[in-house]
Amino acid sequence: MRPAPAALCLALCLALPATAGEIWVTNERDDTISVIDVETLEVVRTIETGDRPRGITFAKDFSRVYICASDSDTVQVMDPDTGEILHDLPSGEDPEQFVLHPDNRHLYIANEDDAVTTVVDVETRKVVAQINVGIEPEGMAVSPDGKIVITTSETTNMAHWIDTATHTLFANTLVDSRPRHAEFTKGGSELWVSSEIGGTMTVFRVADQSEVAKIGFEIPGVHPDKVQPVGFRFTEDEKTAFVALGPANHVAVVNAETYAVEKYILVGRRVWHMEFSPDRSLLFTTNGVSGDVTVIDVASQEAIRTIKVGRFPWGAAMRP
């Protein structure tokens, strides 16, 4: 007896391998996105964008992808299936990085040239608020409960703490020179901020904005001036942080419980940012000067592959 259509469909679906997912990489000199297939570790699509794409993030359901087209002074909204630009959002001048609120509706955007953080409602496509912050804002982070947004200002050397209910600053904390990236961890109880020129990571206790730890880096054979932490990501259990060290061409492996540096991984030239594969077994680094992506096996903490992408890859985002 032939199987019923529903049973046949189920059998076929079970026989097919699970979708491995994709890593989307912005190439700021080519005005493109390189899409890497996680299973084959090859570029399978190249998509044109606005001028100098940098920050990139997906909607919570992955139906839309948001791209900071910095030199076009806009955030572009793209259909990830077709690569079509659906519309632009009013982002303010020179958007560098942004963060999507857990409500999936509000984008908080760092506008480097204007020294403001712009809040945009992605549904109405209107600016909700503009918050004055320090000079040259770049890094953005949002707490897991959505109550706090952080903007880091590169020239003012501060992390600015924003109350999302009122869109007002409630604290400013000093960090070392040129902060570039920020992330909440441990259920939102800690905030980590990287300082590119200072060469350090600062860890804050969120409850009172006090400094918990300062992490430094020393790589044998690499001049200290080249050790410039930028992007970083935490493993799912939040026990380990991987930190991109810019022109040092290494990723640091940091114990997120003791704040000790445990290892350095050699990657491509001028590593900027990173993104995990959907199952978090692989980590992909964007290497600006060498124009490639290094693939790191998370379990062994070893680099296993280099993938050529466009010129000056910068941001990265995962699509399952």
C-alpha positions in Angstrom: 0.0 0.0 0.0 1.3 3.4 -0.9 1.7 5.8 2.1 -0.7 8.6 2.5 0.6 12.0 1.4 1.0 13.3 4.9 2.9 10.2 6.0 5.1 10.5 2.9 5.8 14.1 3.6 6.8 13.3 7.2 9.1 10.6 6.0 10.8 12.9 3.5 11.2 15.6 6.1 12.8 13.3 8.6 15.2 12.1 6.0 16.4 15.6 5.1 19.3 17.1 7.1 18.6 20.0 9.4 19.2 23.4 8.0 22.7 24.5 9.2 22.0 28.2 8.9 23.9 31.2 7.5 26.3 33.9 8.6 25.7 37.3 7.0 28.8 39.5 6.8 28.8 43.2 5.9 31.7 44.3 3.6 32.1 48.1 4.1 34.4 48.7 1.1 32.3 46.7 -1.4 28.8 47.9 -0.2 27.8 44.2 -0.1 26.8 41.4 2.2 28.5 38.0 1.9 26.2 35.1 3.0 28.1 32.1 4.3 26.5 28.7 4.4 27.4 27.2 7.8 27.4 23.6 6.6 29.6 24.1 3.5 31.6 27.0 4.9 31.3 28.8 1.6 29.9 32.1 0.4 26.6 31.2 -1.4 25.2 34.7 -2.0 26.5 38.3 -2.4 23.9 41.0 -1.9 24.3 44.7 -2.7 23.5 47.3 0.0 23.8 51.0 0.6 27.1 52.8 1.2 29.5 51.4 3.8 27.4 48.7 5.5 28.5 48.1 9.1 26.1 47.0 11.8 23.7 44.2 10.9 20.9 42.4 12.9 17.9 40.3 12.2 14.3 40.7 13.5 13.4 38.2 16.1 11.6 36.0 13.6 14.3 36.5 11.0 11.8 37.8 8.5 13.7 41.0 8.1 17.4 42.1 8.3 18.4 45.6 9.4 21.6 47.0 8.0 23.5 50.2 9.0 24.4 51.8 5.7 26.7 54.4 7.4 27.6 56.6 4.4 24.1 56.5 3.1 22.9 57.8 6.5 20.2 55.2 6.8 19.2 51.9 8.2 18.1 49.6 5.4 15.4 47.0 5.8 15.9 43.9 3.6 13.9 40.8 2.8 16.6 38.1 3.6 15.0 35.6 1.2 15.1 37.8 -1.9 17.8 40.3 -0.9 15.4 43.1 -1.8 15.7 46.4 0.1 12.1 47.0 1.2 12.5 50.5 2.7 14.8 52.7 4.7 14.4 53.8 8.3 15.2 57.4 9.5 18.3 56.6 11.3 20.1 59.9 11.8 23.5 60.7 10.4 26.3 58.0 10.1 24.6 55.0 11.9 27.4 52.7 13.0 25.9 50.1 15.3 22.5 49.5 16.7 20.6 47.1 18.9 17.0 45.8 18.5 14.9 45.9 21.7 13.4 42.6 23.0 10.0 44.0 21.9 11.2 43.5 18.3 9.9 47.0 17.5 12.4 49.6 18.6 15.9 50.1 17.2 18.4 52.0 19.2 21.0 53.5 16.8 24.4 55.1 17.5 24.8 58.2 15.3 28.6 58.9 15.3 28.5 62.3 13.7 25.6 63.7 15.7 26.6 62.4 19.2 23.1 61.1 19.7 21.3 57.7 20.1 18.3 57.6 17.8 15.3 55.4 18.7 13.2 54.3 15.7 9.9 52.4 15.7 10.4 49.9 12.9 6.6 49.4 12.4 5.7 53.1 12.0 9.1 54.0 10.5 9.3 57.0 12.7 11.8 58.4 15.1 10.5 58.0 18.7 13.4 59.8 20.5 16.9 61.2 20.1 19.1 61.0 23.2 22.2 63.2 23.6 25.2 61.1 24.5 29.0 61.5 24.3 31.1 62.3 21.3 31.3 59.6 18.5 28.9 57.0 19.9 29.3 53.5 18.5 28.7 50.5 20.8 25.1 49.5 21.6 23.7 47.0 24.0 20.3 46.2 25.5 19.6 44.4 28.8 17.7 41.1 28.6 14.7 42.6 30.3 14.8 45.6 27.9 14.9 48.2 30.6 18.4 49.5 29.9 20.2 50.4 26.7 23.9 51.3 26.6 25.7 53.6 24.2 29.4 53.8 24.3 31.1 57.1 23.1 34.6 56.7 21.5 35.9 60.2 22.2 34.2 60.8 25.6 35.3 57.4 26.8 32.1 56.6 28.5 29.3 54.1 28.7 26.0 55.9 28.8 23.1 54.2 30.6 19.7 54.9 29.1 16.3 54.2 30.7 14.2 52.8 27.9 10.9 53.8 29.6 11.8 57.5 29.6 14.5 57.6 27.0 16.7 59.5 29.4 20.3 59.0 30.7 20.5 57.8 34.3 24.2 57.2 34.6 27.5 57.7 32.8 30.5 55.6 33.6 34.1 56.1 32.5 36.0 53.4 30.6 39.4 53.4 29.0 40.1 55.1 25.6 37.9 54.5 22.6 35.1 52.1 23.8 33.8 50.2 20.8 31.4 47.4 21.9 29.2 46.5 24.9 27.3 43.4 26.0 25.2 42.4 29.0 25.8 39.0 30.6 24.8 36.9 33.6 21.1 37.5 33.2 21.7 41.2 32.8 23.7 41.6 36.1 26.9 42.5 34.4 27.9 44.9 31.5 31.2 44.4 29.6 32.7 47.2 27.5 35.7 46.9 25.2 38.2 49.9 24.9 40.1 49.7 21.6 42.9 52.2 22.3 43.0 51.5 26.0 43.5 47.8 25.3 41.2 46.7 28.0 37.7 45.3 28.9 35.8 46.9 31.7 33.2 44.9 33.6 30.4 46.7 35.5 27.9 45.6 38.1 24.6 46.7 36.5 22.8 47.2 39.9 24.9 50.2 40.9 27.1 50.8 37.8 30.2 50.0 39.8 33.4 48.6 38.2 33.9 44.9 38.9 37.0 44.1 36.9 39.4 45.4 34.3 40.8 42.8 31.9 44.1 43.4 30.0 45.8 41.5 27.2 49.4 40.5 26.5 50.3 38.5 23.4 53.9 37.3 23.1 55.6 38.9 20.1 52.8 41.4 19.5 53.4 45.1 20.4 50.9 46.3 23.1 49.8 49.2 20.8 48.3 46.6 18.4 46.2 44.9 21.0 42.9 46.7 20.4 39.8 44.9 21.7 36.6 45.6 19.7 33.8 43.1 19.3 33.2 40.1 21.7 30.8 37.3 22.2 29.9 35.0 25.1 29.3 31.3 24.9 25.7 30.1 25.7 26.6 29.2 29.3 28.3 32.6 29.6 31.4 31.0 31.1 33.7 32.1 28.2 34.1 35.3 26.3 35.8 35.5 22.9 37.3 39.0 22.3 38.4 40.3 18.9 41.8 42.1 19.3 41.8 44.2 16.1 45.3 44.6 14.5 46.8 42.1 17.0 45.2 39.5 14.6 44.1 37.4 17.5 41.0 36.5 19.4 41.4 36.2 23.2 39.6 33.5 25.2 38.5 34.9 28.6 37.2 33.1 31.6 34.0 35.1 32.2 33.9 33.9 35.8 37.4 34.7 36.9 38.1 37.4 34.2 41.4 35.7 33.4 42.7 35.4 29.8 43.2 31.7 29.1 44.3 31.6 25.5 44.9 33.5 22.2 43.7 32.3 18.8 45.4 33.5 15.6 42.9 34.7 13.0 43.0 37.0 10.0 44.2 40.6 9.8 42.4 43.3 11.9 39.6 41.2 13.4 36.5 43.3 14.1 33.4 41.3 15.1 32.1 37.8 15.6 29.0 35.6 15.3 28.2 32.1 16.4 26.6 29.5 14.2 23.0 28.6 15.1 24.1 25.6 17.3 27.0 27.8 18.7 29.6 25.2 17.8 31.4 27.5 15.4 32.4 31.2 15.8 33.0 33.3 12.7 35.3 36.4 12.9 35.3 39.3 10.4 38.9 40.2 9.5 38.8 43.7 7.9 42.3 44.1 6.3 42.6 40.5 5.0 39.1 40.5 3.6 38.2 37.2 5.1 36.4 35.3 7.9 38.1 32.9 10.3 36.0 29.9 11.5 36.8 28.9 15.1 35.8 25.6 16.6 34.3 26.6 19.9 34.9 23.3 21.7 38.6 23.1 20.8 39.1 26.9 20.6 41.1 26.4 17.4 40.8 28.2 14.0 39.8 25.6 11.4 39.0 27.5 8.2 39.4 30.8 6.4 36.7 32.0 4.1 37.3 34.8 1.6 34.5 37.4 1.5 34.4 41.1 0.3 36.6 44.0 1.1 36.8 45.1 4.7 34.3 42.7 6.3 32.9 44.4 9.5 29.7 43.2 11.0 28.2 39.7 11.3 24.8 38.2 12.0 23.3 34.7 12.2 20.3 33.4 10.3 19.1 29.8 11.2 
